[in-house]
């Protein structure tokens, strides 16, 4: 790899690491192993943070926080 390619790859990595990753309820189910109703109940009870933009969206960091608390 040439130097320019390495620099571009490093920039892409920095950008991707700083963009919040939004997950759907289905993504949360797949990642956590919990049922869809459990995820939706946690959102409704405000134990799992989420934003509703047409559908519920959860930041990956919020799901991690919920699963480790």
Secondary structure as UniProt FT lines:
FT   HELIX           3..18
FT   STRAND          22..24
FT   HELIX           25..32
FT   HELIX           36..44
FT   TURN            45..46
FT   STRAND          51..52
FT   STRAND          56..59
FT   HELIX           60..68
//
